[in-house]
Amino acid sequence: MPITVLEPTKQLEGLYTVLRDRETERAQFIFFADRIIRLLVEKGLDMLPVTPKTVITPTGAEYQGVEFQGHICGVSIIRAGESMEQGLRACCRSVRIGKILIQRNEETAKPHLYYEKLPTDIADRYVFLLDPMLATGGSALMAIDVLMKRGVPPERIIFLNLIASPEGLDNFNRLHPKVHIVTGKIDSNLDDKAYIYPGLGDFGDRYYST
Ligand code: URA
């Protein structure tokens, strides 16, 4: 399974330390989460194909660069995934963003699909799937089933998340091994409530303060 983990620089470790700290207040949490989200988006964009492109610089030099190929769109898993939309828009100005509402039953931790609204031409695009925490992977796996039913090949889906669990990655490996995963950290395990451990708690609650 193609999985990319952000390079564990000291800067990145500092960002995660703020997010993981239960004393961190909402404004700080948002600011630091947004910085990591931006890094994830840039890493995901780096997976898109490019073709050679030559330009002339203001000094008159010929510069042999590249040009991005392929259209993209975002799909956020409501509600926590919506926190990642701004980071995607910051890098891709007029990007279309679809939404999928899948909620997990708090007792069984099993996901249920309530709502989907996706770009009509999604089958012709690379899809950045947005959900900050890959715990069991139940919601994201269900979202991928929805995308594939709409004609998106799994190898054109790039799933961005801030923290992944080994259990969630195993589930992806079993069920959707062609989907690209870009994560910032792989944590130790899931706890008995299917929260990522050590994790950062409930991302949506902390980002939206609910
Ligand atoms: N969702 C979260 O917000 N946190 C977890 O640890 C798991 C799922």
Residues whose N, C-alpha, C, O or C-beta is under 5 A from the ligand:
A	BS01	URA	M133 A135 A194 Y195 I196 G199 G201 D202 F203 G204
